């Protein structure tokens, strides 16, 4: 019997990070692939054949025998069948342990550097969650922590940074927030936008709260709409951490945890908040909290500018009524498990939660 080789997500992440040659074969049904996928992967319509243990599932697939092949499915079971077939055909084939569910926590980084500060963008590559470490004069603030606490700790230690605060743009609905744990582990204040319904202690962020970090100042700007507490952060007048209010190609959805009337009211608030942001200098760089595409291992920050979105995101050129009508007509499907995730983020206790199952799937925060 063939010993089927497997690979974990950390190893595959390292391979992609170091640009090792690898063929990644996605055998999920096409509708699952359309939701989210691993960068560089190739989709093969082989799922039904593999379920039937059909040895011809990969017929017509041309791969180089000297390059490792990683087969992926949703949970790491059907991919075992695929890896075994490819191994028997002479390929150095592996099944990805835990499949796309496990891949959800994989990440990579990109960096933007300015004369007196830098920003590290941490990206959950499959899920599209973006978090940030702002650094000035060896002091750091972490924003919207969505990865395991160990990832941030490792970067803080490697770069000899002193964590000063942990902050959030809003209460998230698609991932478990690691901010409370991060603040507790480092004995630093946790700042959250106000008003908000969390059941644990925090320092409130109000309009125009100023965070001093090293040689720079970071100003909070209230932007209700996506959620009522949504807040963005203007760093040194040069960079806007725009949360889920403004994306590189769209805006935040206003309908979660809202009935139709409440969604309309939130859409109106979102319009007004966006007008505030569009009045900033055109050169201000926009760094959102999510992207709707899988994030390549290319070290390129996911960013845009106020000037670019003003001219290229059509709905930002509409008046209030047309904007709200358009937004409410384009609401995407409701995110999986979002109510459970919000409730957990309000409680701040995830000790008995399987985060991989809970967070599986792409984010659906944006309307474009």
C-alpha angles and dihedrals in degrees: 000000000000116000102229111220120221134193128203124228093251092059093046089048089053091050092053093043092053093042094242111172110256137153112222114198117197110201099176122121110278094249090059091047090052090059097056140333145173116272113255092019122137120219118226120185093227104117099105093043091050092049086055090047090240107171091207093065093114098041111144093022110131113203133158113251093215094060121077116247123214117196117204134191133161099281108006101261108094088041088065089064090049094048091050093052091049092046089053088052090057101263126136089239132174136183116226108241111237092004121224091338090065092041088062091087096048115116148179136189144230129188137215117195129201129177094265105020144020135207125215112204112206113198129195091217099207100035098039096228111152124201130175144218111200112200131191126161091347093305120116141199120194118211128199097350107206102157128077112289091243091067093059093041091054093052092046091052097042092052095038093237128165111222109223104173142357115216140176135208094214144327104293125227102189104048139030111258114236092189099100092050091046092052092047094048091053097036093235130133119273111217119198131178115263136260097043140145104225113137097219133073121277141153111257122239112211132178110300096009103162122214115200113209123174106301098346143069127224118203124204117222119191111231109174115186113081084050127354093247096045112142133178129205126227110205116206089328088285109083132038120205093205101187112200092322097086127018131187091262107014148001138267122278114249100199107079113116089000136109119224095275092046091047089054091050091048090048089055090049089048090053091053092045091051091051088057091052094045089056090066119099113289090235094061109118115232118216112181130200094238144028124198095217127073108262117245122224090244104115088235113137117236099238147131135178133250089245093053096050091044090058101032110035100078098201090060088066094057127100118248098269095046090044094053092044091050094046094050092048092052101049107145123222114294113266117255115260093357094142092051091048093049091049091050091048089052091052096040094212118115099156095122098034129109097220094187093061093040097049099039115131136043123298118257102193099120136081115196 
